[in-house]
Amino acid sequence: MSTKVLIINDNDAFNEAVRRLLSDRSQQALVFAAKSMLEAQAAWRELKPDLVLLQMEQGSSRRAALIRKELPGAKIIGMALFNDDLNGYSLNDEEIFDGFISKECFAEQILSFIL
């Protein structure tokens, strides 16, 4: 059975790199991308992804809580550009998210959530 992955990130180049990485490493990953929360909401309601990769920015915890409410079984991973960017998130965020990864170490970290 395929793992459905939804990326919520506004960078097309990054989204395509993730799609290629997961396609190359896992024949069982179907990757979809949304550039906005409006697109993402329509996508997760239709696709019911197993894994959601959410770009961390102001309001991300609120967005993740909405995803968690609608997709209680999905893993939600917060993504930041650098490891240091993840330092400001609280224990409350850790209850909503299943993990955090940085884009600087993305290739090594993401596969642990898929494979």
Phi and psi in degrees as GROMACS dihedral restraints (atoms count N, CA, C in turn):
[ dihedral_restraints ]
;  ai    aj    ak    al  type     phi  dphi    fc
    3     4     5     6     1   -80.9    20    10
    4     5     6     7     1   146.2    20    10
    6     7     8     9     1   -91.0    20    10
    7     8     9    10     1   123.7    20    10
    9    10    11    12     1   -94.8    20    10
   10    11    12    13     1   126.0    20    10
   12    13    14    15     1  -118.2    20    10
   13    14    15    16     1   129.8    20    10
   15    16    17    18     1  -114.2    20    10
   16    17    18    19     1   123.2    20    10
   18    19    20    21     1  -101.2    20    10
   19    20    21    22     1   125.9    20    10
   21    22    23    24     1  -111.4    20    10
   22    23    24    25     1    98.4    20    10
   24    25    26    27     1  -160.5    20    10
   25    26    27    28     1   140.3    20    10
   27    28    29    30     1   -92.6    20    10
   28    29    30    31     1     9.8    20    10
   30    31    32    33     1  -104.9    20    10
   31    32    33    34     1   106.2    20    10
   33    34    35    36     1   -59.6    20    10
   34    35    36    37     1   -40.0    20    10
   36    37    38    39     1   -64.0    20    10
   37    38    39    40     1   -42.9    20    10
   39    40    41    42     1   -64.6    20    10
   40    41    42    43     1   -44.9    20    10
   42    43    44    45     1   -59.2    20    10
   43    44    45    46     1   -41.8    20    10
   45    46    47    48     1   -67.5    20    10
   46    47    48    49     1   -38.6    20    10
   48    49    50    51     1   -62.7    20    10
   49    50    51    52     1   -41.4    20    10
   51    52    53    54     1   -63.6    20    10
   52    53    54    55     1   -44.6    20    10
   54    55    56    57     1   -57.7    20    10
   55    56    57    58     1   -46.2    20    10
   57    58    59    60     1   -66.0    20    10
   58    59    60    61     1   -43.6    20    10
   60    61    62    63     1   -58.2    20    10
   61    62    63    64     1   -49.3    20    10
   63    64    65    66     1   -71.0    20    10
   64    65    66    67     1   -34.0    20    10
   66    67    68    69     1   -67.5    20    10
   67    68    69    70     1   -39.1    20    10
   69    70    71    72     1   -69.6    20    10
   70    71    72    73     1   -38.5    20    10
   72    73    74    75     1   -91.4    20    10
   73    74    75    76     1   -24.2    20    10
   75    76    77    78     1  -140.0    20    10
   76    77    78    79     1   109.6    20    10
   78    79    80    81     1   -66.8    20    10
   79    80    81    82     1   -11.1    20    10
   81    82    83    84     1  -103.0    20    10
   82    83    84    85     1    13.1    20    10
   84    85    86    87     1  -104.5    20    10
   85    86    87    88     1   127.6    20    10
   87    88    89    90     1  -107.6    20    10
   88    89    90    91     1   120.6    20    10
   90    91    92    93     1  -113.1    20    10
   91    92    93    94     1   129.9    20    10
   93    94    95    96     1  -124.9    20    10
   94    95    96    97     1   148.2    20    10
   96    97    98    99     1  -127.1    20    10
   97    98    99   100     1   145.6    20    10
   99   100   101   102     1  -133.2    20    10
  100   101   102   103     1   136.6    20    10
  102   103   104   105     1   -92.2    20    10
  103   104   105   106     1   -12.2    20    10
  105   106   107   108     1  -141.2    20    10
  106   107   108   109     1   165.0    20    10
  108   109   110   111     1   -67.5    20    10
  109   110   111   112     1   -31.2    20    10
  111   112   113   114     1   -63.6    20    10
  112   113   114   115     1   -47.3    20    10
  114   115   116   117     1   -62.2    20    10
  115   116   117   118     1   -42.6    20    10
  117   118   119   120     1   -62.8    20    10
  118   119   120   121     1   -43.8    20    10
  120   121   122   123     1   -60.9    20    10
  121   122   123   124     1   -44.5    20    10
  123   124   125   126     1   -62.5    20    10
  124   125   126   127     1   -40.9    20    10
  126   127   128   129     1   -66.4    20    10
  127   128   129   130     1   -46.2    20    10
  129   130   131   132     1   -70.5    20    10
  130   131   132   133     1   -29.1    20    10
  132   133   134   135     1   -69.5    20    10
  133   134   135   136     1   -35.0    20    10
  135   136   137   138     1   -82.7    20    10
  136   137   138   139     1   -44.6    20    10
  138   139   140   141     1   -88.3    20    10
  139   140   141   142     1   -26.1    20    10
  141   142   143   144     1    51.4    20    10
  142   143   144   145     1    63.9    20    10
  144   145   146   147     1   -66.7    20    10
  145   146   147   148     1   154.3    20    10
  147   148   149   150     1   -85.3    20    10
  148   149   150   151     1   -27.1    20    10
  150   151   152   153     1  -138.0    20    10
  151   152   153   154     1   130.8    20    10
  153   154   155   156     1  -119.0    20    10
  154   155   156   157     1   125.0    20    10
  156   157   158   159     1  -103.7    20    10
  157   158   159   160     1   112.8    20    10
  159   160   161   162     1  -112.9    20    10
  160   161   162   163     1   121.1    20    10
  162   163   164   165     1   -61.6    20    10
  163   164   165   166     1   126.5    20    10
  165   166   167   168     1   -79.4    20    10
  166   167   168   169     1   126.9    20    10
  168   169   170   171     1  -160.1    20    10
  169   170   171   172     1   178.3    20    10
  171   172   173   174     1   -56.7    20    10
  172   173   174   175     1   129.6    20    10
  174   175   176   177     1    91.1    20    10
  175   176   177   178     1     1.1    20    10
  177   178   179   180     1   -63.1    20    10
  178   179   180   181     1   -36.3    20    10
  180   181   182   183     1   -64.2    20    10
  181   182   183   184     1   -40.4    20    10
  183   184   185   186     1   -64.5    20    10
  184   185   186   187     1   -42.0    20    10
  186   187   188   189     1   -64.6    20    10
  187   188   189   190     1   -43.2    20    10
  189   190   191   192     1   -63.6    20    10
  190   191   192   193     1   -37.6    20    10
  192   193   194   195     1   -63.5    20    10
  193   194   195   196     1   -38.1    20    10
  195   196   197   198     1   -65.1    20    10
  196   197   198   199     1   -44.0    20    10
  198   199   200   201     1   -62.1    20    10
  199   200   201   202     1   -45.7    20    10
  201   202   203   204     1   -58.5    20    10
  202   203   204   205     1   -40.3    20    10
  204   205   206   207     1   -63.7    20    10
  205   206   207   208     1   -41.6    20    10
  207   208   209   210     1   -85.7    20    10
  208   209   210   211     1   -25.9    20    10
  210   211   212   213     1  -129.1    20    10
  211   212   213   214     1    69.4    20    10
  213   214   215   216     1   -60.9    20    10
  214   215   216   217     1   -23.9    20    10
  216   217   218   219     1   -91.8    20    10
  217   218   219   220     1    -6.5    20    10
  219   220   221   222     1   -80.2    20    10
  220   221   222   223     1   147.6    20    10
  222   223   224   225     1   -82.7    20    10
  223   224   225   226     1   134.9    20    10
  225   226   227   228     1  -118.7    20    10
  226   227   228   229     1   119.3    20    10
  228   229   230   231     1  -115.5    20    10
  229   230   231   232     1   124.6    20    10
  231   232   233   234     1   -84.1    20    10
  232   233   234   235     1   133.8    20    10
  234   235   236   237     1  -114.1    20    10
  235   236   237   238     1   136.5    20    10
  237   238   239   240     1  -129.6    20    10
  238   239   240   241     1   161.1    20    10
  240   241   242   243     1   -64.9    20    10
  241   242   243   244     1   -45.3    20    10
  243   244   245   246     1  -128.9    20    10
  244   245   246   247     1   157.0    20    10
  246   247   248   249     1   -55.1    20    10
  247   248   249   250     1   -40.4    20    10
  249   250   251   252     1   -62.1    20    10
  250   251   252   253     1   -26.3    20    10
  252   253   254   255     1   -69.0    20    10
  253   254   255   256     1   -15.4    20    10
  255   256   257   258     1   -89.5    20    10
  256   257   258   259     1    -6.4    20    10
  258   259   260   261     1   -66.5    20    10
  259   260   261   262     1   -24.6    20    10
  261   262   263   264     1   -86.5    20    10
  262   263   264   265     1     4.9    20    10
  264   265   266   267     1   -91.0    20    10
  265   266   267   268     1   142.7    20    10
  267   268   269   270     1   -93.6    20    10
  268   269   270   271     1   175.8    20    10
  270   271   272   273     1   -61.3    20    10
  271   272   273   274     1   -31.9    20    10
  273   274   275   276     1   -60.9    20    10
  274   275   276   277     1   -38.3    20    10
  276   277   278   279     1   -64.2    20    10
  277   278   279   280     1   -37.5    20    10
  279   280   281   282     1   -66.3    20    10
  280   281   282   283     1   -23.8    20    10
  282   283   284   285     1   -76.9    20    10
  283   284   285   286     1   -24.4    20    10
  285   286   287   288     1   -89.3    20    10
  286   287   288   289     1   -42.7    20    10
  288   289   290   291     1   -90.4    20    10
  289   290   291   292     1   150.1    20    10
  291   292   293   294     1   -91.2    20    10
  292   293   294   295     1   -10.2    20    10
  294   295   296   297     1   174.4    20    10
  295   296   297   298     1   170.2    20    10
  297   298   299   300     1  -133.8    20    10
  298   299   300   301     1   140.1    20    10
  300   301   302   303     1  -137.4    20    10
  301   302   303   304     1   154.5    20    10
  303   304   305   306     1  -104.8    20    10
  304   305   306   307     1   150.5    20    10
  306   307   308   309     1   -67.5    20    10
  307   308   309   310     1   -23.9    20    10
  309   310   311   312     1   -70.4    20    10
  310   311   312   313     1   -22.8    20    10
  312   313   314   315     1  -121.6    20    10
  313   314   315   316     1    23.4    20    10
  315   316   317   318     1   -58.8    20    10
  316   317   318   319     1   -49.7    20    10
  318   319   320   321     1   -56.1    20    10
  319   320   321   322     1   -43.1    20    10
  321   322   323   324     1   -71.0    20    10
  322   323   324   325     1   -37.4    20    10
  324   325   326   327     1   -81.0    20    10
  325   326   327   328     1   -39.0    20    10
  327   328   329   330     1   -66.8    20    10
  328   329   330   331     1   -35.2    20    10
  330   331   332   333     1   -63.1    20    10
  331   332   333   334     1   -27.2    20    10
  333   334   335   336     1   -66.7    20    10
  334   335   336   337     1   -23.4    20    10
  336   337   338   339     1   -87.2    20    10
  337   338   339   340     1   -15.9    20    10
  339   340   341   342     1  -102.4    20    10
  340   341   342   343     1   -48.2    20    10
